[in-house]
Amino acid sequence: MSCSEERRAAIQLGCIADDFTGATDLANNLVRAGMRVVQAMGVPTQPLDSDADAVVVALKSRTLPVAEAVTQSLAALSWLRAQGAQQIYFKYCSTFDSTAHGNIGPVTEVLMDALDTDFSIATPAFPDNLRTVFKGHLFVGDVLLNESGMQNHPLTPMTDANLVRVLQRQCQRRVGLIDYKVVAQGEAAIRDRIAELRAQGIGLAVVDAISNADLMRLGPALKGMPLVTAGSGVAIGLPGNFGITPSITASALPPAAGLQAVVSGSCSLATNRQVLAFIQAGLPARSIDPFQVAAGTDVVTQVLAWAKPLLNQAPVMIYSSAESDAVKAVQARLGVEAAGAMLERTLAAIALGLVELGVRQLVLAGGETSGACVQALNIRQMKIGPQIDPGVPWCHAQSDVAGPTGLHLTLKSGNFGSDDFFVKAFARLA
């Protein structure tokens, strides 16, 4: 084996993501920057079975009780370190989805303790998807986070855009800021600011970034930092620290074939627009009525019977996405956790049934929905492929249900993608 092959065989970056769509979002940016990436669904029980420069362990820990999120994250860390990961990346949502108590802060601090490091950074900035941080405040497009619709999130409503304040409420360590003026000066200034903050006893710093250029200036300053915490944006500046440059071969997947379907459980404003665009394009779509599910109606069998004759003609979509008022009405009647879990189980069973009917190109929308569907399909690892929209790639995975050819799928975060995402995704794969 050559020296180059030995270098490529090592895992250089070990990543822990707090949901499944966020994991593919991160993996997508690493692939675009030239890394070969494998995404594992949950903490693997065996060593990695394929070469990769980076591994992303996808957890469903974003909305778990803090203690469970911490336990799962430490298990992922232990496995990644056993594979030789040189740097750890804790990935959370670009809208900093969390409650007053976590899970971002507690998971970050326990990872810092385990890695014996006294400092790390935090920034969900992802300018390609209009997530920017300025003076410590998170913007979604042109509005503050708490005015973006995220204040109505059914599980993690975000009512404060000041990330220093949000993170400090979740942490024991003091939280500071590396502002845009420092970032604009580049690596040396950022490193100097980190040294200054550490001397002040500050253990975490929110970092401003309003452009990809900011993220590229930040990347070199993070070389050698044991733990990086961020959304997926910071990933574009890290592969260069390992001597890796962009390459089209990093995103190569097997040829696609088979029937096509969309399963959407996200209720974000972006996904609601995407559902509407799919319907307006004249493609077959069917909504799930949560009250029928709660009443015991066999919705899964009904939906699959509806889909079966249509699949040979065009992509079909099954969705539970709805406007925020409708979501609140369902939650008021059924309970927040019960309503969410019920719909996840239903959509997961539908996804499984669609693959059994021959679907081999599957788009999943929403973090919780994607997680439930991937688990129902018993998918353990995915190879990350080409980007559809910023933060959303096609992937390829093996599943017993899909047979020897495997399955192409994409896990779309609720807030990501253009309005025509569902319509164009299959054309992009072709």
Protein Blocks (a to p, Z undefined) as FASTA:
>chain_A
ZZklmmmmpcfbdcddfbfklmmmmmmmmmmnopacdddedjafbdcfbdcfbdcddddf
klgcfklmmmmmmmmmmmmmmnopabdcddddfklpacfkbjklmmmmmmmmmnopabdc
ddfbdfknopaceehiacehjbcfklnopmmgfklccfbfblklmmmmmpmbdcddddfk
lmmnojmlmmmmmmmmmmnopabdcdddfbfklmmmmmmmmgoiabacddfklmmmmmmm
nopacdfklmgccddedjdddddfbfcfklmmmmmmmmmnopacddddfklmmnopafkl
mmmmmmmmmmmmoccdddfbdcfklmmmmmmmnopklmmmmmmmmmmmmmmmmmmnopab
dcdedjklmmmmmmmnopabdcddddfbghiacdddddfklomnopadddddfkgccfkl
mmmmmmmmZZ
